[in-house]
Amino acid sequence: MNASEQITKHIHDLGDWRGKLLEQLRKLIRDAAPGAIEEWKWNTPVWSQNGNIVAIGAFQDHVKINFFKGASLDDSQGLFNAGFEAKANRAIDVHEGDRINTAALKDLVRAAVALNGAKPKRNTSTGQKKR
């Protein structure tokens, strides 16, 4: 089973509001970052493009949207409400019935993609920057 199939299975296995929310967030991420790759890491859906962008974890009473480099993002709309103790990550915890500012969330996803694209990766074998 590939990563996209695993994510679809995960959504269906949840079978409650968390699965419906994850499905909505998946579409939002795909719309905001059409070049992002869906991956299944740490038993969680992850989207990456030139590095990890965002992961979504379903917990008993909430869904966590984790931005891997969230501390470096401008959150002018104040979406981040968790993960402030982390050095690089920031997160949004969503509970059943919470409303999400989808436009601001799309902007955060786009900013995360741009942040990853801003730094060329180094080729580990030569130490040269890749383009």
C-alpha positions as CSV (number, residue, x, y, z in Angstrom):
1,M,0.0,0.0,0.0
2,N,1.5,3.4,-1.0
3,A,1.3,6.5,1.2
4,S,-1.8,8.0,-0.3
5,E,-3.6,4.7,0.1
6,Q,-2.5,4.5,3.7
7,I,-3.7,8.0,4.4
8,T,-7.1,7.2,2.8
9,K,-7.4,4.0,4.9
10,H,-6.5,6.0,8.0
11,I,-9.2,8.5,7.3
12,H,-11.8,5.8,6.8
13,D,-10.6,3.9,9.9
14,L,-11.1,6.9,12.1
15,G,-14.8,7.0,11.1
16,D,-15.7,10.0,13.1
17,W,-15.3,13.8,13.1
18,R,-11.5,13.4,13.1
19,G,-11.6,11.5,9.8
20,K,-13.8,14.0,8.2
21,L,-11.5,16.8,9.4
22,L,-8.4,15.0,8.2
23,E,-10.1,14.6,4.8
24,Q,-10.8,18.3,4.6
25,L,-7.3,19.2,5.7
26,R,-5.8,16.9,3.1
27,K,-7.8,18.7,0.4
28,L,-6.7,22.1,1.7
29,I,-3.0,21.0,1.7
30,R,-3.3,19.6,-1.8
31,D,-4.9,22.8,-3.0
32,A,-2.3,25.1,-1.3
33,A,0.7,22.9,-2.2
34,P,-0.1,20.9,-5.3
35,G,3.6,19.9,-5.7
36,A,3.8,18.4,-2.2
37,I,4.2,14.7,-1.8
38,E,2.0,12.7,0.5
39,E,4.0,10.4,2.8
40,W,3.2,8.1,5.7
41,K,5.8,8.6,8.4
42,W,5.6,7.9,12.1
43,N,2.2,6.3,11.6
44,T,0.9,9.8,10.5
45,P,0.1,11.6,7.2
46,V,2.9,13.9,6.3
47,W,3.3,16.3,3.3
48,S,6.7,17.2,2.0
49,Q,8.3,19.4,-0.7
50,N,12.1,19.9,-0.4
51,G,11.7,18.6,3.2
52,N,8.8,18.0,5.6
53,I,6.1,20.7,5.6
54,V,3.2,19.5,7.7
55,A,1.9,16.4,9.5
56,I,-1.6,15.7,10.8
57,G,-2.1,13.5,13.8
58,A,-5.5,12.3,15.1
59,F,-5.7,12.0,18.8
60,Q,-8.5,10.9,21.1
61,D,-10.0,14.4,21.6
62,H,-8.3,16.6,18.9
63,V,-6.5,16.7,15.6
64,K,-3.0,18.2,15.6
65,I,-1.7,20.1,12.5
66,N,2.1,20.2,13.0
67,F,4.2,22.5,10.9
68,F,7.8,21.3,11.0
69,K,9.3,24.8,10.7
70,G,6.4,26.6,12.2
71,A,8.6,28.8,14.4
72,S,10.0,30.4,11.3
73,L,6.6,31.2,9.8
74,D,4.7,34.4,10.1
75,D,1.5,33.4,11.8
76,S,-0.2,36.9,11.5
77,Q,-3.6,35.3,11.9
78,G,-2.7,33.6,15.2
79,L,-3.5,30.0,14.1
80,F,-0.8,28.4,16.1
81,N,-2.1,27.3,19.6
82,A,0.3,24.5,20.5
83,G,3.9,23.5,20.3
84,F,5.4,26.8,21.5
85,E,7.9,24.9,23.7
86,A,9.5,23.3,20.6
87,K,12.5,24.9,19.0
88,A,11.3,24.6,15.3
89,N,7.8,23.1,15.3
90,R,4.5,24.9,15.8
91,A,1.1,23.3,15.8
92,I,-2.6,23.9,15.6
93,D,-4.8,21.7,17.9
94,V,-8.3,21.4,16.5
95,H,-11.1,20.0,18.7
96,E,-14.5,18.8,17.6
97,G,-16.7,21.8,16.6
98,D,-13.8,24.2,16.2
99,R,-13.8,26.5,13.1
100,I,-10.7,26.7,11.0
101,N,-9.6,29.8,9.1
102,T,-9.0,28.0,5.9
103,A,-7.6,31.0,4.0
104,A,-5.0,31.6,6.8
105,L,-4.2,27.9,7.0
106,K,-3.6,27.8,3.2
107,D,-1.3,30.8,3.6
108,L,0.7,29.0,6.3
109,V,1.0,25.9,4.1
110,R,2.2,28.0,1.1
111,A,4.7,29.8,3.4
112,A,6.0,26.5,4.7
113,V,6.6,25.3,1.1
114,A,8.3,28.6,0.2
115,L,10.5,28.3,3.3
116,N,11.6,24.9,2.3
117,G,12.3,26.1,-1.2
118,A,14.4,29.0,0.0
119,K,17.3,26.9,1.0
120,P,19.0,24.7,-1.6
121,K,19.8,21.3,-0.2
122,R,23.4,20.2,-0.1
123,N,24.5,17.1,-1.9
124,T,25.8,14.9,0.9
125,S,28.3,13.2,-1.3
126,T,30.0,16.3,-2.7
127,G,29.0,19.1,-0.2
128,Q,27.8,21.2,-3.2
129,K,24.4,22.9,-3.2
130,K,21.7,21.2,-5.3
131,R,19.6,23.4,-7.5
